[in-house]
Amino acid sequence: MTQLFDDWPDPYEQWFQTPIGQLVYQTELALILDQVQPQAGENVLDAGCGSGIFTAPLIERGVRITGVDLSLPMLSRATARLPQARFAAADIGKLPFADNTFDKCVSITALEFIEDAEQALGELFRVTRPGGKVVVATLNSLSPWAARRHDNAKQDKDSVFNHAWFRSPDELLALTPISGETHTAVHFDKHCELAEAKAIEQQGLQQQRNDGAFLIGSWIKP
Ligand SMILES: C[S@@+](CC[C@H](N)C(=O)[O-])C[C@H]1O[C@@H](n2cnc3c(N)ncnc32)[C@H](O)[C@@H]1O
């Protein structure tokens, strides 16, 4: 079955090669690593792994990765990039793994494309072992990036963002009764000059602002 992201591997990766795209990537990766704290030998699920651009740095840190995604073109890019990892076509809302399988579950900017986000998050908790960590990143509805994505999508009926549900930090935490914490990054705008973008980001992080475009929630499974 054709999936929403089947045409994405090239444009998605090309955008991350632009100067501002590289800054976004580095900024997001720093927050992901800070929250996931990957340790060598851990068994980690990357749910909605896409082409594996954020999976790769986890593997570099010695983590054993299982990646799942609904899009076969995205998965085939991930498999070519990371032959040492295990990948499978699966829906985050119905994961083909036993309870308590993983030390940690990570999902980067996939949740916003899933209608039943509570079910999806519930699945991530189910397959994480007690004491393990669930880390979910999504586009922050408090950020100007979300408003722009919605506006652009109105002009383009094929945009994937016509099928997206953006959330605020409180809305992300409200998806589960388990208490968690949120952080945000990418406080600068897409059209900023690089130097300005770096300065804005530093300030946003120092002030612990909650309106960065990249919203991350993390929870320890009880
Ligand atoms: C914006 S991409 C992000 C990919 C990757 N995590 C990254 O950050 O580069 C969103 C990915 O989530 C996948 N996805 C969306 N809904 C999904 C679902 N219900 N189950 C599994 N994957 C899903 C899409 O196919 C796509 O590859």
The ligand as an SDF file (V2000), in Angstrom:
LIG
                    3D

 27 29  0  0  0  0  0  0  0  0999 V2000
    8.7380   13.1400    9.1330 C   0  0  0  0  0  0  0  0  0  0  0  0
    9.1790   11.4650    8.9120 S   0  0  0  0  0  0  0  0  0  0  0  0
   10.3980   11.2530   10.1920 C   0  0  0  0  0  0  0  0  0  0  0  0
   11.3160   10.0960    9.9430 C   0  0  0  0  0  0  0  0  0  0  0  0
   12.4730    9.9440   10.9430 C   0  0  0  0  0  0  0  0  0  0  0  0
   11.9960    9.5860   12.2680 N   0  0  0  0  0  0  0  0  0  0  0  0
   13.2640   11.2150   11.0160 C   0  0  0  0  0  0  0  0  0  0  0  0
   13.1180   11.9560   12.0070 O   0  0  0  0  0  0  0  0  0  0  0  0
   14.0130   11.5060   10.0710 O   0  0  0  0  0  0  0  0  0  0  0  0
    7.7810   10.5820    9.5930 C   0  0  0  0  0  0  0  0  0  0  0  0
    7.8910    9.0840    9.4010 C   0  0  0  0  0  0  0  0  0  0  0  0
    6.8820    8.4480   10.1940 O   0  0  0  0  0  0  0  0  0  0  0  0
    6.3590    7.3650    9.4530 C   0  0  0  0  0  0  0  0  0  0  0  0
    5.0370    7.0420    9.9730 N   0  0  0  0  0  0  0  0  0  0  0  0
    3.9300    7.8270    9.9540 C   0  0  0  0  0  0  0  0  0  0  0  0
    2.8980    7.1730   10.5460 N   0  0  0  0  0  0  0  0  0  0  0  0
    3.3780    5.9610   10.9410 C   0  0  0  0  0  0  0  0  0  0  0  0
    2.7950    4.8450   11.6090 C   0  0  0  0  0  0  0  0  0  0  0  0
    1.5110    4.8530   11.9920 N   0  0  0  0  0  0  0  0  0  0  0  0
    3.5680    3.7690   11.8380 N   0  0  0  0  0  0  0  0  0  0  0  0
    4.8710    3.7530   11.4430 C   0  0  0  0  0  0  0  0  0  0  0  0
    5.4810    4.7900   10.8170 N   0  0  0  0  0  0  0  0  0  0  0  0
    4.7390    5.8820   10.5600 C   0  0  0  0  0  0  0  0  0  0  0  0
    6.3500    7.8750    8.0210 C   0  0  0  0  0  0  0  0  0  0  0  0
    6.2650    6.8370    7.0700 O   0  0  0  0  0  0  0  0  0  0  0  0
    7.6680    8.6330    7.9600 C   0  0  0  0  0  0  0  0  0  0  0  0
    8.7410    7.8400    7.5290 O   0  0  0  0  0  0  0  0  0  0  0  0
  1  2  1  0
  2  3  1  0
  2 10  1  0
  3  4  1  0
  4  5  1  0
  5  6  1  0
  5  7  1  0
  7  8  2  0
  7  9  1  0
 10 11  1  0
 11 12  1  0
 11 26  1  0
 12 13  1  0
 13 14  1  0
 13 24  1  0
 14 15  1  0
 14 23  1  0
 15 16  2  0
 16 17  1  0
 17 18  1  0
 17 23  2  0
 18 19  1  0
 18 20  2  0
 20 21  1  0
 21 22  2  0
 22 23  1  0
 24 25  1  0
 24 26  1  0
 26 27  1  0
M  CHG  2   2   1   9  -1
M  END
$$$$
